[in-house]
Amino acid sequence: MKKSLFKRIVGFGLACIAAISMAACSGFGNEDDSEKDDPTKTTLNIFTYKAGYGDEWLNRLEDAFEKAYANVSFEEGKTGVQVKHTSDMLQFNAAQVQKSEYDIFFFENEHYYKYIDVLEDLSDIVNSKASADDSLTVLEKLDAQQIDYYGAKVGNETHYYALPSYFGNYGIIYNKDLFEKEGYYLAADKSNGAIIGNDKNAKKSSGPDGKEGTPDDGLPATYEEFFTLCDEIFNANDTPVCWPGKYRQHHLGNLMDNLVSDYEGVEQMRINYDFDGTIAEDLVVLDANGKVTKDSKGNIVTEKKEIYSSNGYDVARQIGKLYAMQFIEKLITNDNYYNRDAFTDSFSHTDNQELFLMEGTEDFGTDNTSIAMLIDGPWWQEESAGVFTEMEKVDPKYARTNRNFGWMPLPKATADKVGKGNVYSDYLNAFVCVKGGLSEGVKKAAKEFVKFSCTDAMLRDFTVTTGAPKAYKYDMSSDMNKLSSFSKDVINYVANSKIIYKYSSSNFYNANIANLQYDVVYSARVNGSLYRNVVDGIKEGGATGTSYFESFNDYFKKYSFWK
């Protein structure tokens, strides 16, 4: 290991990395385009919530729109459009939106319905093609959940006051180069060991899709296989998984929620947001003391029940939640499985990404130990752009395009779920909207900009720029050669998976969202202390996955709004 080079490169690179990290995850404060308004053009001012995906995609969108509409007049005496934006992590209420200087907002982790009264109606955009080159209308690019959520009912009519933006979820990223080198693929024949190891010609297991000869061969099909793989990686002196201690609740909590979604499926997960009488198929039966019940064979007893707002607390008993909590317990209570700073409050997501990229490399690693898997989202490569750049300066082999990482399809809780497809949970709830009350010319330009952002060409451009999908139906086949190995994996898996959007048009859900939204919904009281997430309830509170599930059910049922 070349320690002097490591110190020199990292010492020089950290300032760059810190700056880029601020851009990618924390915003630049009140950053905006510095040029003055051009009085000969219609000016559009945009606010974008700048987090993991950054804003280079928006720069490109603005440039393309300005060129496409260079000869169009939206206001008398003006030709063309000048588009400027501010990137920040600010949040707004409806009154602030109405009084702001911005015409268009790209929001993230916000609730559409709190803004409807101050937004422009976009229904004409939704019901038309965004471009003559598109084969579908904007509405046809949305799925049923999105149509129900964004289609606000006004009397007997449906109106759209916002449209989806990007998609994002947490999952497991794996180092394909390391897996290939060390043979960290599960073997079909376990007689010579659980993984193929040095026998690169050995047949791999069939993976989560249950089919031989597909891209997920050798990847863990079940939770049990995942932890078998972790044991094998640890025994080979590598670190199985890493996550940032500073944001452990967020990363692991969202991973857990994806495990729940993958087990339960879209229809069963919708019960958590709609409370509309749908039958919950697999509710764990709890005894008089609130404990999980099992039959004489040791199997967990479940029952079915229709779920309404009056008994909505029963949805907490979905067995997929129990299995996912047990998974998190096993992952975080065995220190063989994770990086040493996984519970260090100062260890950030960018620190973690840097560690994942550098460990085990010839020029940067602190020892010979590599990290096999990373808990993060599709945006991680964009957030890590500075690390890739600094490493590439030392050797081109470290360039983003020359390293191979994969998106691991989630392992299944039980063997009967293998081969049933994947379901991912979008937690970002990102959307674009236009402020109401604009002058006619600016309003028309703003709506055209939103429409332009929905064209197939700009949707593809977003994916090429960020390596991640937007929350629309569009074909990436012509541009796949422009993507990294990791981004190709993300697009392929998302395109062949179902998505659960964690929002609802339900008045009941939106009235009680402070207690039902993703980041607090799994709250529980453990040993006298309140925990807002499973991770701390287990690691700090001393709960097991099962006891946290029982405590969560008890806490969830005591909310006063069930009626």
C-alpha positions as CSV (number, residue, x, y, z in Angstrom):
1,M,0.0,0.0,0.0
2,K,1.4,3.4,-1.0
3,K,0.6,5.4,2.0
4,S,2.4,8.5,1.0
5,L,0.5,8.7,-2.3
6,F,-2.7,8.0,-0.4
7,K,-2.1,10.9,1.9
8,R,-1.1,13.2,-0.8
9,I,-4.0,12.4,-3.1
10,V,-6.6,12.4,-0.4
11,G,-5.2,15.5,1.2
12,F,-5.5,17.3,-2.1
13,G,-8.8,15.7,-3.1
14,L,-10.8,16.1,0.1
15,A,-11.4,19.8,-0.5
16,C,-12.7,19.0,-4.0
17,I,-14.7,16.1,-2.7
18,A,-16.2,18.2,0.1
19,A,-17.2,20.9,-2.4
20,I,-18.8,18.3,-4.8
21,S,-20.5,16.6,-1.9
22,M,-22.0,19.9,-0.8
23,A,-23.3,20.3,-4.3
24,A,-24.7,16.8,-4.5
25,C,-26.2,16.3,-1.1
26,S,-26.5,19.6,0.8
27,G,-27.0,22.2,-1.8
28,F,-25.0,25.3,-2.4
29,G,-27.2,27.7,-0.4
30,N,-28.7,30.4,-2.6
31,E,-26.8,29.5,-5.7
32,D,-28.4,30.7,-9.0
33,D,-27.5,31.7,-12.5
34,S,-25.5,34.9,-12.3
35,E,-26.5,36.5,-15.5
36,K,-29.0,39.4,-15.4
37,D,-32.4,39.1,-16.9
38,D,-32.4,39.6,-20.7
39,P,-35.2,42.1,-21.4
40,T,-35.6,40.8,-24.9
41,K,-36.5,37.3,-23.7
42,T,-39.1,35.8,-21.4
43,T,-37.4,34.9,-18.1
44,L,-38.2,31.8,-16.1
45,N,-37.0,31.4,-12.6
46,I,-36.8,27.9,-11.2
47,F,-36.2,26.5,-7.7
48,T,-34.8,22.9,-7.5
49,Y,-34.3,20.9,-4.4
50,K,-30.7,19.9,-4.9
51,A,-29.8,16.6,-3.2
52,G,-28.2,13.4,-4.5
53,Y,-28.9,13.9,-8.2
54,G,-27.3,17.3,-8.3
55,D,-28.5,19.8,-10.9
56,E,-26.4,19.2,-14.0
57,W,-29.5,17.5,-15.4
58,L,-31.4,20.7,-15.0
59,N,-28.6,22.8,-16.6
60,R,-28.9,20.5,-19.6
61,L,-32.7,20.7,-19.6
62,E,-32.6,24.5,-19.5
63,D,-30.1,24.7,-22.3
64,A,-32.1,22.4,-24.5
65,F,-35.3,24.3,-23.8
66,E,-33.7,27.7,-24.6
67,K,-32.4,26.4,-27.9
68,A,-35.7,24.7,-28.8
69,Y,-37.7,27.9,-28.1
70,A,-35.2,30.5,-29.3
71,N,-37.5,31.8,-31.9
72,V,-40.8,31.6,-29.9
73,S,-42.5,34.6,-28.5
74,F,-44.3,34.2,-25.2
75,E,-44.6,37.9,-24.4
76,E,-45.2,40.9,-26.6
77,G,-41.9,42.4,-27.8
78,K,-39.9,39.4,-26.6
79,T,-38.5,36.4,-28.4
80,G,-36.9,33.4,-26.9
81,V,-36.6,32.3,-23.2
82,Q,-34.0,32.7,-20.6
83,V,-34.1,30.1,-17.8
84,K,-32.4,30.4,-14.5
85,H,-32.5,28.3,-11.4
86,T,-31.6,28.3,-7.7
87,S,-30.4,25.1,-6.1
88,D,-31.0,24.6,-2.4
89,M,-32.5,22.3,0.2
90,L,-35.1,24.8,1.4
91,Q,-38.7,23.8,2.1
92,F,-41.7,26.0,1.4
93,N,-45.2,26.3,2.6
94,A,-48.0,27.3,0.2
95,A,-47.9,31.0,1.2
96,Q,-44.2,31.1,0.6
97,V,-44.6,29.5,-2.8
98,Q,-47.2,32.0,-3.8
99,K,-45.0,35.0,-2.7
100,S,-41.7,33.6,-4.0
101,E,-39.7,34.9,-7.0
102,Y,-39.8,31.4,-8.6
103,D,-42.2,30.4,-11.4
104,I,-41.4,26.6,-11.4
105,F,-40.5,24.3,-8.5
106,F,-38.8,20.9,-8.5
107,F,-39.7,19.5,-5.1
108,E,-38.4,16.5,-3.2
109,N,-40.0,14.9,-0.1
110,E,-42.9,17.2,-0.2
111,H,-46.6,16.7,-0.1
112,Y,-48.4,17.7,-3.3
113,Y,-51.8,18.4,-1.7
114,K,-50.6,21.1,0.6
115,Y,-49.7,23.3,-2.4
116,I,-52.7,22.7,-4.8
117,D,-54.4,26.0,-4.0
118,V,-51.4,28.0,-5.2
119,L,-50.5,26.0,-8.3
120,E,-51.3,26.3,-12.0
121,D,-53.4,23.7,-13.6
122,L,-51.3,21.4,-15.9
123,S,-54.1,19.2,-17.2
124,D,-53.6,20.3,-20.8
125,I,-50.0,19.2,-20.6
126,V,-50.9,15.8,-19.1
127,N,-53.4,15.0,-21.8
128,S,-51.1,15.8,-24.7
129,K,-47.9,14.4,-26.1
130,A,-44.9,16.3,-24.8
131,S,-43.3,16.1,-28.2
132,A,-44.3,15.2,-31.8
133,D,-41.6,12.5,-31.5
134,D,-43.2,10.8,-28.5
135,S,-45.6,7.9,-29.0
136,L,-47.4,8.4,-25.6
137,T,-49.1,11.3,-24.0
138,V,-47.7,12.4,-20.7
139,L,-50.6,10.7,-18.9
140,E,-49.8,7.4,-20.6
141,K,-46.3,7.6,-19.3
142,L,-47.6,7.5,-15.7
143,D,-48.8,4.4,-13.8
144,A,-52.1,4.1,-11.9
145,Q,-50.7,5.2,-8.6
146,Q,-49.3,8.4,-10.0
147,I,-52.5,9.1,-11.9
148,D,-54.6,8.7,-8.8
149,Y,-52.3,10.8,-6.7
150,Y,-51.7,13.7,-9.1
151,G,-55.2,13.7,-10.5
152,A,-57.0,15.9,-8.0
153,K,-60.7,15.7,-8.1
154,V,-62.5,19.1,-8.5
155,G,-66.2,18.4,-8.6
156,N,-66.8,15.9,-11.3
157,E,-63.5,16.7,-13.1
158,T,-59.9,15.6,-12.6
159,H,-57.2,18.2,-12.7
160,Y,-53.4,17.9,-12.5
161,Y,-51.4,20.6,-10.7
162,A,-48.1,18.8,-10.6
163,L,-46.2,16.0,-12.4
164,P,-43.6,13.4,-11.1
165,S,-39.9,14.1,-11.3
166,Y,-37.2,11.6,-10.5
167,F,-37.3,8.3,-8.8
168,G,-35.2,7.0,-5.9
169,N,-34.9,4.2,-3.5
170,Y,-32.3,2.5,-1.3
171,G,-30.9,-0.9,-2.0
172,I,-27.7,-2.9,-2.1
173,I,-24.9,-2.0,-4.5
174,Y,-22.2,-4.6,-5.0
175,N,-18.6,-4.4,-6.3
176,K,-18.8,-6.6,-9.4
177,D,-15.0,-6.4,-9.9
178,L,-14.4,-7.8,-6.4
179,F,-17.2,-10.5,-6.8
180,E,-15.5,-11.6,-10.1
181,K,-12.0,-11.6,-8.6
182,E,-12.9,-13.4,-5.4
183,G,-15.7,-15.6,-6.7
184,Y,-18.2,-14.1,-4.3
185,Y,-21.1,-15.8,-6.1
186,L,-23.2,-18.5,-4.5
187,A,-22.6,-21.9,-6.0
188,A,-25.4,-24.1,-7.4
189,D,-23.6,-27.1,-5.9
190,K,-22.7,-26.4,-2.3
191,S,-20.6,-29.6,-1.8
192,N,-17.4,-27.7,-2.3
193,G,-18.4,-24.6,-0.4
194,A,-21.2,-22.0,-0.4
195,I,-19.5,-19.7,-3.0
196,I,-17.7,-20.5,-6.3
197,G,-14.5,-19.0,-5.0
198,N,-11.5,-19.8,-7.2
199,D,-13.4,-22.2,-9.4
200,K,-14.6,-19.5,-11.9
201,N,-16.1,-22.2,-14.1
202,A,-18.4,-23.5,-11.3
203,K,-22.1,-23.2,-11.9
204,K,-23.7,-20.3,-10.0
205,S,-27.0,-20.6,-8.2
206,S,-30.1,-19.3,-10.0
207,G,-30.4,-16.1,-7.9
208,P,-33.6,-14.2,-6.8
209,D,-35.4,-14.6,-10.2
210,G,-35.1,-18.4,-9.8
211,K,-33.9,-18.8,-13.4
212,E,-30.6,-20.1,-14.7
213,G,-28.5,-18.1,-17.1
214,T,-29.8,-14.7,-16.1
215,P,-27.8,-11.7,-14.8
216,D,-28.6,-12.3,-11.1
217,D,-27.1,-15.8,-11.1
218,G,-25.0,-16.3,-8.0
219,L,-26.5,-13.5,-6.1
220,P,-28.4,-14.3,-2.9
221,A,-32.0,-15.5,-3.5
222,T,-33.1,-15.4,0.1
223,Y,-32.2,-13.6,3.4
224,E,-30.6,-16.8,4.5
225,E,-28.3,-16.9,1.5
226,F,-27.5,-13.2,1.9
227,F,-26.1,-13.8,5.3
228,T,-24.3,-16.9,4.1
229,L,-22.6,-14.7,1.6
230,C,-21.7,-12.2,4.3
231,D,-20.1,-14.9,6.3
232,E,-18.1,-16.1,3.3
233,I,-16.9,-12.5,2.6
234,F,-15.9,-12.0,6.1
235,N,-14.0,-15.3,6.3
236,A,-12.1,-14.2,3.2
237,N,-10.9,-11.1,5.1
238,D,-13.1,-8.6,3.3
239,T,-15.9,-6.4,4.7
240,P,-19.4,-7.6,3.6
241,V,-21.4,-4.3,3.8
242,C,-20.9,-0.6,4.5
243,W,-23.2,2.3,5.4
244,P,-22.7,5.8,6.9
245,G,-23.0,6.0,10.6
246,K,-24.3,9.5,10.4
247,Y,-27.3,8.5,8.4
248,R,-27.6,4.9,9.5
249,Q,-31.3,5.3,10.4
250,H,-32.1,6.7,6.9
251,H,-30.1,4.3,4.8
252,L,-31.0,1.1,6.7
253,G,-34.5,2.2,7.4
254,N,-35.2,2.8,3.7
255,L,-33.5,-0.5,2.9
256,M,-35.9,-2.2,5.4
257,D,-38.9,-0.5,3.8
258,N,-37.8,-1.8,0.4
259,L,-37.6,-5.3,1.8
260,V,-41.1,-4.9,3.1
261,S,-42.4,-3.6,-0.2
262,D,-40.6,-6.4,-2.1
263,Y,-42.3,-9.0,0.1
264,E,-45.8,-7.5,0.3
265,G,-46.1,-6.3,-3.3
266,V,-47.8,-3.2,-4.6
267,E,-51.4,-4.0,-3.8
268,Q,-50.7,-5.0,-0.2
269,M,-48.4,-2.0,0.3
270,R,-51.0,0.4,-1.0
271,I,-53.1,-0.5,2.1
272,N,-50.6,1.5,4.1
273,Y,-51.5,4.6,2.3
274,D,-55.1,4.2,1.1
275,F,-57.0,2.5,4.0
276,D,-59.8,1.8,1.5
277,G,-61.1,-1.7,2.6
278,T,-58.6,-3.7,0.7
279,I,-58.0,-7.1,2.3
280,A,-54.6,-7.5,4.1
281,E,-53.6,-11.1,3.3
282,D,-50.9,-11.8,5.8
283,L,-51.4,-10.1,9.2
284,V,-49.4,-11.7,12.0
285,V,-51.7,-12.8,14.8
286,L,-50.6,-11.4,18.2
287,D,-51.7,-12.9,21.5
288,A,-53.3,-11.2,24.4
289,N,-49.9,-9.9,25.5
290,G,-49.1,-8.5,22.0
291,K,-46.6,-11.3,21.2
292,V,-46.2,-13.1,17.9
293,T,-48.1,-16.4,17.9
294,K,-46.8,-19.6,16.3
295,D,-48.5,-22.9,15.6
296,S,-47.4,-26.3,16.8
297,K,-44.9,-26.6,14.0
298,G,-43.3,-23.2,14.9
299,N,-44.8,-21.4,11.9
300,I,-46.0,-17.8,12.4
301,V,-49.8,-17.6,12.5
302,T,-51.4,-15.1,10.1
303,E,-54.9,-13.9,9.3
304,K,-56.7,-11.8,6.7
305,K,-58.7,-8.6,7.4
306,E,-60.2,-5.7,5.5
307,I,-58.4,-2.5,6.4
308,Y,-60.1,0.9,6.8
309,S,-59.2,4.0,8.6
310,S,-61.1,2.7,11.7
311,N,-58.7,-0.3,12.0
312,G,-55.8,1.0,10.0
313,Y,-53.4,0.1,12.9
314,D,-53.8,-3.6,11.9
315,V,-51.7,-2.9,8.8
316,A,-48.7,-2.8,11.1
317,R,-49.1,-6.6,11.5
318,Q,-48.1,-7.4,7.9
319,I,-45.6,-10.2,8.1
320,G,-43.3,-8.6,5.6
321,K,-42.5,-6.0,8.2
322,L,-41.6,-8.7,10.8
323,Y,-39.3,-10.4,8.3
324,A,-37.6,-7.1,7.3
325,M,-37.1,-6.1,11.0
326,Q,-35.5,-9.5,11.6
327,F,-33.2,-9.0,8.6
328,I,-32.1,-5.6,10.0
329,E,-31.5,-7.1,13.4
330,K,-29.2,-9.8,12.0
331,L,-27.3,-7.3,9.8
332,I,-26.6,-4.7,12.5
333,T,-25.9,-7.0,15.5
334,N,-23.1,-9.0,14.0
335,D,-20.1,-6.7,13.7
336,N,-18.5,-9.1,11.2
337,Y,-20.9,-7.8,8.6
338,Y,-20.2,-4.1,8.5
339,N,-17.6,-1.3,8.3
340,R,-16.1,0.0,11.6
341,D,-17.7,3.4,11.3
342,A,-21.2,2.1,10.6
343,F,-22.4,3.6,13.9
344,T,-20.1,6.6,14.1
345,D,-22.2,9.8,14.1
346,S,-19.5,11.8,12.2
347,F,-19.1,9.3,9.4
348,S,-21.1,10.7,6.5
349,H,-22.6,9.2,3.3
350,T,-19.7,10.7,1.3
351,D,-17.2,9.3,3.7
352,N,-18.8,6.0,3.2
353,Q,-18.9,6.2,-0.6
354,E,-15.2,7.2,-0.6
355,L,-14.4,4.2,1.7
356,F,-16.3,1.8,-0.6
357,L,-14.4,3.1,-3.7
358,M,-10.9,3.2,-2.1
359,E,-10.6,0.2,0.2
360,G,-8.7,-2.7,-1.3
361,T,-7.3,-0.6,-4.2
362,E,-3.6,-0.6,-4.9
363,D,-3.1,3.1,-4.7
364,F,-5.7,4.2,-2.1
365,G,-6.6,1.4,0.2
366,T,-5.5,1.5,3.8
367,D,-5.0,-2.3,3.9
368,N,-5.8,-5.3,1.8
369,T,-9.4,-5.4,2.8
370,S,-12.1,-4.5,0.3
371,I,-15.7,-3.8,0.8
372,A,-18.1,-5.9,-1.1
373,M,-21.5,-4.1,-0.8
374,L,-22.8,-0.6,-0.1
375,I,-26.2,0.4,1.2
376,D,-27.2,3.4,-0.9
377,G,-29.4,4.6,-3.8
378,P,-29.1,5.0,-7.6
379,W,-27.6,8.5,-7.0
380,W,-24.5,7.3,-5.3
381,Q,-22.2,7.5,-8.3
382,E,-23.3,11.1,-8.9
383,E,-22.5,12.0,-5.3
384,S,-19.2,10.2,-5.6
385,A,-18.1,12.1,-8.8
386,G,-15.3,13.9,-7.0
387,V,-13.9,10.7,-5.6
388,F,-13.9,9.0,-9.0
389,T,-12.2,12.1,-10.6
390,E,-9.4,12.3,-8.0
391,M,-8.8,8.5,-8.3
392,E,-8.8,8.7,-12.0
393,K,-6.0,11.3,-11.9
394,V,-3.7,8.6,-10.4
395,D,-4.7,5.9,-12.8
396,P,-7.4,5.7,-15.5
397,K,-8.4,2.2,-14.2
398,Y,-10.2,4.0,-11.4
399,A,-12.4,6.0,-13.7
400,R,-16.2,5.6,-13.3
401,T,-16.4,4.1,-16.7
402,N,-13.7,1.5,-16.0
403,R,-15.1,0.1,-12.7
404,N,-17.9,-2.3,-12.5
405,F,-20.6,-2.1,-9.8
406,G,-24.0,-3.7,-9.8
407,W,-27.5,-3.1,-8.4
408,M,-28.3,-6.3,-6.4
409,P,-31.9,-7.4,-6.7
410,L,-33.2,-7.7,-3.1
411,P,-33.1,-11.2,-1.6
412,K,-36.4,-12.7,-0.6
413,A,-37.6,-13.3,3.0
414,T,-38.8,-16.8,2.2
415,A,-38.1,-19.3,-0.6
416,D,-41.7,-19.2,-1.9
417,K,-41.1,-15.6,-3.0
418,V,-38.1,-16.5,-5.2
419,G,-38.9,-16.0,-8.9
420,K,-41.9,-13.7,-8.1
421,G,-40.3,-10.5,-9.4
422,N,-39.1,-7.4,-7.7
423,V,-40.9,-4.5,-6.1
424,Y,-39.0,-1.3,-5.1
425,S,-40.2,1.5,-2.9
426,D,-39.8,5.1,-4.1
427,Y,-39.4,7.4,-1.1
428,L,-38.4,10.6,-2.8
429,N,-41.9,11.8,-3.7
430,A,-40.3,14.3,-6.2
431,F,-42.5,16.4,-8.4
432,V,-42.5,19.6,-10.6
433,C,-45.2,22.3,-10.4
434,V,-45.9,25.8,-11.7
435,K,-46.9,28.7,-9.4
436,G,-50.3,30.0,-10.0
437,G,-51.0,33.7,-10.8
438,L,-48.3,34.2,-13.3
439,S,-48.7,36.6,-16.2
440,E,-50.1,34.9,-19.3
441,G,-46.8,34.9,-21.2
442,V,-44.7,33.6,-18.3
443,K,-47.4,31.0,-17.5
444,K,-47.4,29.7,-21.0
445,A,-43.6,29.5,-21.1
446,A,-43.5,27.8,-17.7
447,K,-46.0,25.2,-18.8
448,E,-44.1,24.6,-22.0
449,F,-40.9,24.0,-19.9
450,V,-42.6,21.4,-17.7
451,K,-44.0,19.7,-20.8
452,F,-40.6,19.8,-22.5
453,S,-39.1,18.1,-19.4
454,C,-41.5,15.2,-20.0
455,T,-40.4,14.5,-23.6
456,D,-38.7,11.1,-24.2
457,A,-35.6,12.9,-25.3
458,M,-35.2,14.8,-22.0
459,L,-36.2,11.8,-19.9
460,R,-33.4,9.9,-21.5
461,D,-31.0,12.8,-21.1
462,F,-31.8,12.8,-17.4
463,T,-30.9,9.2,-17.1
464,V,-27.7,9.5,-19.2
465,T,-26.6,12.5,-17.0
466,T,-27.5,11.1,-13.6
467,G,-27.4,7.3,-14.3
468,A,-30.8,7.0,-12.7
469,P,-34.4,6.8,-13.9
470,K,-37.1,9.4,-13.9
471,A,-40.6,8.3,-12.7
472,Y,-42.0,7.8,-16.2
473,K,-42.4,5.1,-18.8
474,Y,-39.7,5.6,-21.5
475,D,-37.4,3.5,-23.5
476,M,-33.6,3.8,-22.8
477,S,-32.5,1.1,-25.3
478,S,-30.9,3.6,-27.7
479,D,-28.8,5.2,-25.0
480,M,-27.8,2.2,-22.8
481,N,-24.3,2.4,-24.3
482,K,-23.8,5.8,-22.7
483,L,-24.4,4.4,-19.1
484,S,-22.0,2.9,-16.6
485,S,-22.2,-0.7,-15.7
486,F,-24.0,0.2,-12.5
487,S,-26.5,2.5,-14.2
488,K,-27.3,-0.2,-16.7
489,D,-28.1,-2.5,-13.9
490,V,-30.4,0.0,-12.2
491,I,-32.3,0.8,-15.4
492,N,-32.7,-2.9,-16.3
493,Y,-33.9,-3.9,-12.8
494,V,-36.3,-0.9,-12.4
495,A,-37.7,-1.4,-15.9
496,N,-38.5,-5.0,-15.1
497,S,-39.9,-4.3,-11.6
498,K,-42.9,-2.8,-10.0
499,I,-42.8,0.4,-8.0
500,I,-44.7,1.4,-4.9
501,Y,-45.1,5.1,-4.5
502,K,-45.4,6.1,-0.9
503,Y,-48.1,8.6,-1.2
504,S,-51.9,8.7,-1.5
505,S,-54.8,10.8,-2.5
506,S,-56.6,9.6,0.7
507,N,-57.8,12.5,2.8
508,F,-57.3,10.3,5.9
509,Y,-53.7,9.5,5.0
510,N,-52.8,13.1,4.2
511,A,-54.5,14.5,7.3
512,N,-52.3,12.2,9.5
513,I,-49.1,12.2,7.4
514,A,-47.0,13.5,10.3
515,N,-47.3,10.1,11.9
516,L,-47.7,7.9,8.8
517,Q,-44.9,9.1,6.5
518,Y,-42.0,6.9,5.8
519,D,-39.4,8.4,8.2
520,V,-41.5,8.0,11.4
521,V,-44.1,5.4,10.6
522,Y,-42.0,2.6,12.2
523,S,-41.8,4.4,15.6
524,A,-42.0,2.3,18.8
525,R,-41.4,2.5,22.5
526,V,-38.7,0.1,23.6
527,N,-37.7,-0.4,27.3
528,G,-39.3,3.0,28.2
529,S,-37.7,5.0,25.4
530,L,-39.3,6.2,22.1
531,Y,-37.4,5.3,18.9
532,R,-38.4,6.7,15.6
533,N,-36.7,3.9,13.6
534,V,-35.9,0.2,13.8
535,V,-32.2,0.6,13.7
536,D,-31.8,2.6,16.9
537,G,-34.5,0.6,18.6
538,I,-32.5,-2.5,18.1
539,K,-28.9,-1.2,18.4
540,E,-29.5,1.2,21.2
541,G,-32.7,0.1,22.7
542,G,-31.8,-3.6,22.9
543,A,-34.8,-4.9,21.0
544,T,-34.8,-7.9,18.7
545,G,-36.4,-7.7,15.3
546,T,-39.4,-9.6,16.7
547,S,-39.7,-7.6,19.9
548,Y,-39.4,-4.3,17.9
549,F,-42.2,-5.5,15.7
550,E,-44.4,-6.2,18.7
551,S,-43.6,-2.8,20.3
552,F,-44.2,-1.1,17.0
553,N,-47.7,-2.7,16.8
554,D,-48.5,-1.6,20.3
555,Y,-47.4,2.0,19.6
556,F,-49.1,2.2,16.2
557,K,-52.4,1.1,17.6
558,K,-52.5,3.8,20.3
559,Y,-52.8,6.7,17.9
560,S,-56.0,8.6,18.5
561,F,-56.8,9.2,14.8
562,W,-58.0,5.7,14.0
563,K,-61.7,6.1,13.4
